[in-house]
């Protein structure tokens, strides 16, 4: 029930693709994980360290304000954490005996409390991991409480290899796990791909030229078999690949990406595409589409369009529209979900984010419209 | 006698024409002093590295230069000044980083300068000319000799100049090391610069 509640209402940020588009920088420039999300690199730490409506210097925390990076031991250790508290009406509405739609109570839940560490063992070998303590209280079916990997990276020009508990790279890793792109409208209570989904496996990443990136991986299905048990079984092989082009039109100050993804796991085949356009100080426009098909003729199509505009670097307006449709010939059923989210990313102080949102989620049976608020602290 | 005068005139004209043909300042003689239009001039730069391509702009370019003899602009000298604080890369924090001591050290060296020592005109087409500006380029407090390819367009009616130049700047030449592991991976070792300067004569 907790998983159902969370998946229907709460949001949780892991990374911000809009930043990549507006700055024209890949996720790996700011995050240790090349997909984006979680632990920040020294550049990523610095890029947000003094961004806020007021700064730490103005409230007398000069040392924190002047902190140059998040590294210790002469750059051998990179440390960080993400903590998120979500307030929202959690759960699905239901019809009372009187024929009235009853909305669930508003609750406050810890979504993420995840310390993270990366150790540079040699110039070419590093170990990275994080553990989300909040999963001890609640977690989604198929959600991994931790990620951990060894990375071999000899130079920027050469492909790097990650081995461990990592997420197969598909699409863009968005900052909101309630997105319909990873949901199943035929079973709206469960995410088809859980937040912080990780599997044991290996992935090669190529980012040797600024205009192209490519990832390919092989994994053993374990968590995906929990979140999408109808199509994937434990022990099934997962193969995944993503190719992204990053055209930049510097004469117009425009950054963009366009790419496609593929994933095959057991009976599940997933194909996706992503496209985005951004301009510094102007904002970003993104669109993404995911199609899935199973051997049992379960077909799903989900897409979303997302726009963001920074009034200030610390006050960003955001809105997105999503639609997901699904059908299965076995049960002779079909379903549809739409979602409209509008909100603000407000950073009153560096490393402190407030995200008020208005969300409207509609299915064939009910409609839930509500305000939600997330508090995000990070280092 | 008339033939002699005509011949002498033609010889004079023939001698005179090349003198003006070596300059875009057609019809001008003597010294000309130009002031760079800070509001109109535009400088773009591009860092290209495997991980990232960073375009940027540097507004507020100023300075002054003097063409000692409009009929022979080789003796041009002066100084172009670019304030480091006006350099933008599309991200405020990255701009702060750019100005920090690890990079351009704006506190100690607030300006990028080019001291023009002489100009070499290689081609003239009416009020347009191309050639090279020889001088001393100073960045991060360190100067190196530089020859910049230039294209000049002179508007005689306004006594105004448009100068365009594309050149490259090696960070190593100017002792810019940045944070360890960044130059060559995320920031280009050589920065491409595309400058368009507008200047008006006093």
HADDOCK unambig.tbl for C-alpha pairs under 7 A between the chains (distance, minus, plus):
assign (segid A and resid 23 and name CA) (segid B and resid 90 and name CA) 6.30 0.50 0.50
assign (segid A and resid 23 and name CA) (segid B and resid 91 and name CA) 6.46 0.50 0.50
assign (segid A and resid 25 and name CA) (segid B and resid 52 and name CA) 6.06 0.50 0.50
assign (segid A and resid 47 and name CA) (segid B and resid 93 and name CA) 5.27 0.50 0.50
assign (segid A and resid 47 and name CA) (segid B and resid 94 and name CA) 6.53 0.50 0.50
assign (segid A and resid 156 and name CA) (segid B and resid 50 and name CA) 6.59 0.50 0.50
assign (segid A and resid 156 and name CA) (segid B and resid 51 and name CA) 6.86 0.50 0.50
assign (segid A and resid 156 and name CA) (segid B and resid 185 and name CA) 5.91 0.50 0.50
assign (segid A and resid 157 and name CA) (segid B and resid 50 and name CA) 6.38 0.50 0.50
assign (segid A and resid 207 and name CA) (segid B and resid 51 and name CA) 6.49 0.50 0.50
assign (segid A and resid 208 and name CA) (segid B and resid 50 and name CA) 5.28 0.50 0.50
assign (segid A and resid 208 and name CA) (segid B and resid 51 and name CA) 6.55 0.50 0.50
assign (segid A and resid 209 and name CA) (segid B and resid 50 and name CA) 4.40 0.50 0.50
assign (segid A and resid 209 and name CA) (segid B and resid 51 and name CA) 6.15 0.50 0.50
assign (segid A and resid 210 and name CA) (segid B and resid 49 and name CA) 6.87 0.50 0.50
assign (segid A and resid 210 and name CA) (segid B and resid 50 and name CA) 5.01 0.50 0.50
assign (segid A and resid 210 and name CA) (segid B and resid 51 and name CA) 4.83 0.50 0.50
assign (segid A and resid 210 and name CA) (segid B and resid 52 and name CA) 4.96 0.50 0.50
assign (segid A and resid 210 and name CA) (segid B and resid 53 and name CA) 6.32 0.50 0.50
assign (segid A and resid 250 and name CA) (segid B and resid 55 and name CA) 5.98 0.50 0.50
assign (segid A and resid 280 and name CA) (segid B and resid 90 and name CA) 5.01 0.50 0.50
assign (segid A and resid 280 and name CA) (segid B and resid 91 and name CA) 6.92 0.50 0.50
